């Protein structure tokens, strides 16, 4: 009985250490990785050929997997999602550095569904408070040349991991050709679990060049 009790105690300690790693230490390491990814993106923009004032926004092509190409701003989630890097792909290493772009979906501003994912718990938990979002909230995506402003239209907090239709060009209508420029944001639910999925959808409502004043809702000083 004494030996059995020692085994249970050891297992309990290991479980606590694993929880501490998942819920605390990954936040520490990911916060640092997010800063590095953001700096790499903005440095690449500074080193690129500047966009002529008043020129037409340049569409971006899908980058190499793991490469950062945009920054995400959500005013209602300001504490965690303000200049959050968006990288190509949704692998674990990618999601530890920010939000991940589903590689087979549209790029920002393109016809179809620009779909991204981010953690709700652990790894700096960017979408921890996705439940605070409401219809009408703005989501801003900044690329090297263009601001894209999406307006949230509806959500579904009761999805399963098998509901991959959410990232279809027309969500829920597989095979239908898109006629709108859409946004999908996904994360796990409940917050400290991964048995379900939560998705928010939005539509592109405006764009603007980054070499002019930022869109309403973006304060350069913050």
N, C-alpha and C positions, 0 to 999 in steps of 0.2 A: 504494500500500500504506500509505503514511504517513497519507493522508487517511482511508482505510478504518479504520485503527487508531484515529484520533481520534474517528471516529463511534462505534465500539464502546466507547471509553472514556467518551464522553458518555452513551451509552445506559446503561452500567453505573452511572454516577453517578446518573442519573435514577431508575434502578431502586432503588438503595440509598435515595435520598431518599423514594421512594414507600413502601418497606418501613418506613422510620423513621416516616413519617406514620401508616401503618396500625397498626403495632404499638406505637408509643410515644405519638405526639402525640394520637391519638384517645383514648387512655386518660386523658391529662391533661385534655382538654376535657370528656370524658364524666364524669369524677369530679366536676368542678365543676358540670356540668349535673344530675347525680344529687343533689347537695347542694341545689341550687335547687329541684328538683322535690319533694324530701322536705320542705323547708321550706314550700313552697306547700301541700302536702297537710296537714301538721300545723297550719299557720296557719288553713286553712279549717275544720279540726275545732274548733280553739279558738274560732273566731268563730261556730260553729253553735250552735243551741239545745241545751243539755245534755240528755242522756238521763236520765230519772228512774231512781233506783236501784231495781233489781229488775224493771225493765220488760222486756218481750219484745224480743229483738234485732230491729232494723229491717232488712228486706231492702233492698238498694240497687238502684237502677235503672241501666241502662247510661248512662254519661256521654258527653259530646261527645268525638269523636275527639281524641286528644292530651292529654286531661285526666287527671291523676292522681287515683286514688280509693282506693288501698290501699297497705300496706307489707308486704313479704315478708321472712320470717326463716327461714333454714335453718341450724340449729346446726352441721351438719357442714361447711357452706360459710360459716362465720361471718365470715371475713375480707372476703368480697365481698357476701354476701347477708344483711345484718342491717339491717333498715329500708330495704331496696331499694324504691324507688317502683315501683308497678304503674300503668301508664297505659293508656288505651283505644286499641287499634289496634296494629299491628305494622309500621308504616312505618319507614324508616331514621331519620328524626328522632325518632320515639318511642323506638326501641331504643337511641338514644344517651343517653337519660335514665333508663334502668332496664329493667325488664321490660315487655313489651307483652302486653296481653290480646287474644286473638282475638275480634274484635267480635261474631261470630255465635255465640259459645259462651256457656254459662251464666255468670252472675255468681257471686261467692263464696257458698257455702252453698246455692245453688239446685240443684234436681233437674237432672241432666244433667252436662255436662262443662265445668268451669271450666278453660280452656286458656290457657297463657301461653308466651311465648318470650323468650329473652335471648341475648346474644352469648356465645360461648365464647372468642373472641380478639378483640382490639381493643375500643374503646368501653368501657373499664374491665372487660371480660371477666367479667361476673358468674357465668357458668356455666363458667368455665375448668376447674374440677375436678368437673364433673358425674360423672366416672368414679369419684369417691370415694364417691358415695352408695351406700347398701345398702338392701335391703328392710327395712322397719320404721322407717326414719328419719322424723322428723316435719318437716312443712312448715307454718309458721304464716303466716296471712294476717290482717292487722289492718285493719279498716275503722274508720270513725268510731265505730260503736257496738258492734262485735262482733269477737271473736277466732274464727277458723276454724282448726281443727287437722286437717290431712290426714296420713295415714300411707301411706308409699310401699309399693306392692305388687309392682311388676315394671317392667322396662325393656326397651328394644330399641335397641342401639347401631348397628344395621345397616340403618336406613331410608334411603329416598331422598327428594329434594324432592317427588316425586310422590305420596308416601304421605300424602295429606291426610286419609285416614280416621282418623288418630290423634286428630283434634280433633272427630270426630263425637260426638253426644250419648252414644252407646254405641260406643266406639272399635272399629273393625273390623266393625261391624254396622250398616251404613248403612240408615236407614229404621226402625230399631227404637226404640220409645219407651223412654226411660230410666226406671229404677226406683231408681237410686242417685245419690248426690252425689259426683262424681268430680273429680279433678285431673289435668291433663296438663301437663307441662313439656317444651318442645322447645328444641333448640339445634343448631348445625352440628357436623359431625364430618368429618374429623379436626380436632384443635384449631385448626390453622393452615390450614384449608381449608374448603370449603363444598360438597363433592361429595356428602356424606351428611348424614343427620339422626339425632339421638339423642333418644329420648323416654323420660320416666319417667312412670308413672301411680300414682295414689293414690286413697284414698277418705276422705271426711270422717268423722272419728271423734269429734269433740267440738266444742262451741262455748261461748262465754262472753262476757258483757258486758265492755266495755273500762273501765267505771267501777268495776269490782271488781278483785281481784287477778288478775294475768296468769296464763295457763296454765303448768303445769309445763314447764320447758325455756326459759322466757323470764325473764331476769333484768333487771329495770328499770334496774339500775346499769350494764349493759354497752351 
